[in-house]
Every structure is written in C-alpha cells, then in structure tokens.
Amino acid sequence: MGRRYLVVGAGGREHALAWKLAQGADVESVWVAPGNAGIAADPDITGCLDIAVGDFSALEAFAKENDVTLTVVGPEAPLVDGIVDHFQSAGLAIFGPSAAAAQLEASKAFSKEVMRKAEVPTANFAVFDDEADAIAHIEMARHPLVIKADGLAGGKGVVISQSVDESRETLQSFMAGAKFGESSKTVLIEDFLEGPELSFIVVTDGENVVPLATSRDHKRVGEGDTGPNTGGMGAITPSPNDSLDLQTEIVEMVIRPVLRQMKQRGAPFSGFLYAGLMLTQDGPYVLEFNVRMGDPETQPLLFALNADFGALLESCVAGTLKDGRLSESDAACAIVLASAGYPATPQKGFVIEGLDTDFGPHTKVFHAGTTRDDSGAFINNGGRVLAVTARGASPADARERAYEAAQHIHWEGMHFRRDIGV
C-alpha cells in the first residue's frame, strides 16, 4: 500500500501542500478537507472531503477508516484549537504543533514573552487590554509605530500607524469595536522597524531543524507597499537578501533559542515554525512567529522544492529528522489574483476566464477562493482567489513567467500587484 495523506484546510496554501505531497514517491492518495473547487479539479489530487477544519472527530474517523499515513494541517485555527492533541490521543500521525505550542501564533503577547526570555531580537513593545491606557501610550509615542491585535486575525491584524490620529482610530476599532472579536481586545504596540522583510520557515521536531528556502512576502494591497495589509499579495523565493550566513544566523540566534524556551515551558514545538523577520541595520529582528506555512509563501516554496516533501514531514513525526539542509531549490514567484474590493469587501460571483490555458510545466495556478457554477465554470468566491506560480533558474526568470501567465486570466474586477519580487 502506498502512502496516503490528508491535508486539512481550504485555501491556496492547502492546494500547494496537497499537490507537493502528491509528487512524492509511492504516494497512493492525497485528500483535502474541505478543499475548494480548484483543488477538487486538480488531476494530481485524489479529491476533497465535505469535512470542516474544526470537525476533529470526522477528520479522525476518515484518517482511521482510510489508513492515512500522515495528516498535514494548513491553517492556524485548528492547530490553536488542538487538532494535533486530538489526533495524537487517537494514535494517529499528524504534522503540526500542540495547542500549547501553537500559542506562539495564537497570542502575540505570549510570543513576545518567549522571545524576551530567549533573548531573541525583536521590537520594543507594550501590551494593553485597556483602551484608555493604550491611547495614553500612543499619544506619547514616536510615530510611525505598529499596532497589532494579540490573537488570530487572518493576517490582517497589523496596522503601521503614521500618526496619533491614525493610532487612536485603530485602537478604537480594535478594542472598543472589537474588529477581530476577542483577538483584538488586547493589543500590542511596538516600535517601528525598518529594513527588508524576510520569511524563514523551518521543519522541526523541537530539537532538529531543517530550513526551507527563504522567501519574501508582499503584504500591502497596493504597488509600492501601499494601502492596507492583506493576507499576502504575492511572494518570491529565494529572498533577494538570502545568504547561507544569514540562514545560519537566524537558525542559531532565533530558531534554536525559541525551541529551547518552548521546551523549558513544557510545550515542545514540532511542526512548521515560521519567523517573519525584519533585516535591520542591527541584524535580523523577529516581527512575529507563525506555527504553519505562510500563504502565499507556500505556493512558490513548494513549487520550487526539489525534495520528497512528504518523506521529510514523516521523518519529523517519526522522530528520525536530522539537522541539515534540503537540496537546492529552484527560484519561484507567486502572483495573487484578488477580487475587487479586497481586502475590505471582496466582490464575488464572477466567471473566471483563462484557466483552460496551457501554461506549461514551469507554471501552476493554485486555487484559494474558487467555486463552480452549474455549467462547470470557475467562479471567484473569496478575496484572494488564485496564486499564479512559476519557477525558473533565477527569481527574475520565475517572475517573468508568472506575470506572463497572469495576463491570460481574467474576471470582472480582478486585480493584482505588478511589483512582486521587485
């Protein structure tokens, strides 16, 4: 019997995870729960399941009934809610951190405290759960500064504020208006850091560390990094700032100290550990940690990866992971095609044209927010709809291919940034 995988999630990240797992040796099936229309139509993927990411019992039952080799969790919410603990208690193999370890992403205040104890470089910060105290702080603070919702906010809970008035408005929206529910009733206010950003994701069992390639994510909706933050408008790998020395510095000065600190807290970390970094004049500073792969970084990272991804994750769960580096990846670039109105109020329900184009072996369109109508046509059904992803010998080559492919796709109101990777 070949390897059987179950991917939990519904977006572009999960499409890329499932597609890459399917490329491994001796893979019999890859299922995605709940997936989306584009994932269901992918010939490399077995199919999608009508099971919600939070229905742990139904996911467990499927994994048992189908002898699933490994379950891989895409989004953060089920990790924070304890899906790994649930599966492990049922004797099932699953890749990801426990609920206790997932607090590194679930609470930015917790994450900052871990970094402080681990002596990991990060911006100075203050935590507030009282709006009046927070407003008093920003009225005395030098701007720009960064305001963050403490909890999960779908990648949108960060505001870089340029003025006291903007900070006051943000705090009122987050705390009194509860823009992100309970997640924004507590806020962090941080010093603003300057420099290029870098995404650094590793596979780890809590002791051993295997870095993936570096990448750079573009968060703002508009070209030139303008407009509101989004979940991500595109990404390129490797980062323009990549070097072997930098990777080694991040592993030794950021990743390992945090792993040691989590072990000391009785919450050893296993899974994907994602450090979002600012490369300041004083060296790498951590902006935040995620406990899963990024979206859209996953799409170019996995499309460029020249390794058996499933075997790597299985070794981590089995306790046979070894420190080291993967074989050299290609370069790759992902361009997110978004709906009109994104990120505030995306307009849905339009027919997507051009998906039947033959893009060739160097390009892949990963689906994030699509459904199908009665005629079988793909319809946009979210804010971020597609990630047109291409690989090449260099970042410039990959970027050119991705943008060329994006020109063939269209629906009413579609927009995308034209400066990804620049």
JOLINCOR-V218771 format. One record per run of one state. SS is the DSSP state (H for helix, E for strand, L for the rest). FROM is the first residue (numbers start at 1). TO is the last residue. If there is no record, write none. Layout:
ss:SS from:FROM to:TO
ss:SS from:FROM to:TO
This chain:
ss:L from:1 to:2
ss:E from:3 to:9
ss:L from:10 to:11
ss:H from:12 to:22
ss:L from:23 to:26
ss:E from:27 to:34
ss:L from:35 to:36
ss:H from:37 to:40
ss:L from:41 to:46
ss:E from:47 to:49
ss:L from:50 to:55
ss:H from:56 to:65
ss:L from:66 to:69
ss:E from:70 to:73
ss:L from:74 to:75
ss:H from:76 to:80
ss:L from:81 to:82
ss:H from:83 to:89
ss:L from:90 to:93
ss:E from:94 to:95
ss:L from:96 to:102
ss:H from:103 to:106
ss:L from:107 to:107
ss:H from:108 to:118
ss:L from:119 to:121
ss:E from:122 to:122
ss:L from:123 to:124
ss:E from:125 to:128
ss:L from:129 to:130
ss:H from:131 to:140
ss:L from:141 to:144
ss:E from:145 to:149
ss:L from:150 to:157
ss:E from:158 to:161
ss:L from:162 to:163
ss:H from:164 to:176
ss:L from:177 to:180
ss:H from:181 to:184
ss:L from:185 to:186
ss:E from:187 to:191
ss:L from:192 to:195
ss:E from:196 to:204
ss:L from:205 to:208
ss:E from:209 to:211
ss:L from:212 to:214
ss:E from:215 to:217
ss:L from:218 to:219
ss:E from:220 to:222
ss:L from:223 to:225
ss:E from:226 to:229
ss:L from:230 to:233
ss:E from:234 to:237
ss:L from:238 to:243
ss:H from:244 to:264
ss:L from:265 to:270
ss:E from:271 to:280
ss:L from:281 to:282
ss:E from:283 to:290
ss:L from:291 to:296
ss:H from:297 to:304
ss:L from:305 to:308
ss:H from:309 to:318
ss:L from:319 to:323
ss:E from:324 to:325
ss:L from:326 to:330
ss:E from:331 to:338
ss:L from:339 to:350
ss:E from:351 to:351
ss:L from:352 to:352
ss:E from:353 to:353
ss:L from:354 to:362
ss:E from:363 to:367
ss:L from:368 to:369
ss:E from:370 to:372
ss:L from:373 to:377
ss:E from:378 to:380
ss:L from:381 to:383
ss:E from:384 to:392
ss:L from:393 to:394
ss:H from:395 to:406
ss:L from:407 to:409
ss:E from:410 to:410
ss:L from:411 to:414
ss:E from:415 to:415
ss:L from:416 to:422
